[in-house]
């Protein structure tokens, strides 16, 4: 009984970690995109001056 219970908890933790990883990757991509756009805008401003 204990083994099955532990297995289910382990499975649940893995699912949560998996979801967190996906969220983390999405956030990282979002931050990189924002940073890229920010750099492009600054470079364009610099060229204009």
C-alpha positions as a printed NumPy array, in Angstrom:
array([[  0.   ,   0.   ,   0.   ],
       [  2.777,   2.427,   0.986],
       [  4.707,   1.784,  -2.229],
       [  1.727,   2.623,  -4.453],
       [  1.04 ,   5.768,  -2.414],
       [  4.67 ,   6.93 ,  -2.737],
       [  4.592,   6.167,  -6.452],
       [  1.474,   8.316,  -6.926],
       [  3.03 ,  11.219,  -4.978],
       [  6.212,  10.903,  -7.047],
       [  4.172,  10.942, -10.258],
       [  2.287,  14.042,  -9.087],
       [  5.546,  15.85 ,  -8.198],
       [  6.977,  14.993, -11.634],
       [  3.845,  16.408, -13.3  ],
       [  4.144,  19.647, -11.288],
       [  7.871,  19.951, -12.078],
       [  7.085,  19.352, -15.748],
       [  4.496,  22.155, -15.732],
       [  6.932,  24.475, -13.941],
       [  9.642,  23.681, -16.496],
       [  7.279,  24.529, -19.367],
       [  6.295,  27.784, -17.642],
       [  9.953,  28.611, -16.957],
       [ 10.876,  28.031, -20.618],
       [  7.961,  30.24 , -21.753],
       [  9.051,  33.008, -19.365],
       [ 12.659,  32.719, -20.572],
       [ 11.572,  32.978, -24.225],
       [  9.367,  35.965, -23.368],
       [ 12.223,  37.732, -21.552],
       [ 14.635,  37.062, -24.421],
       [ 12.118,  38.454, -26.921],
       [ 11.585,  41.592, -24.817],
       [ 15.347,  42.045, -24.426],
       [ 15.903,  41.59 , -28.174],
       [ 13.228,  44.165, -29.021],
       [ 14.628,  46.586, -26.433],
       [ 18.131,  46.285, -27.931],
       [ 16.76 ,  46.77 , -31.473],
       [ 14.863,  49.914, -30.398],
       [ 17.966,  51.332, -28.67 ],
       [ 20.158,  50.555, -31.691],
       [ 17.677,  52.284, -33.987],
       [ 17.573,  55.329, -31.702],
       [ 21.366,  55.383, -31.692],
       [ 21.533,  55.265, -35.51 ],
       [ 19.036,  58.15 , -35.813],
       [ 21.086,  60.448, -33.529]])
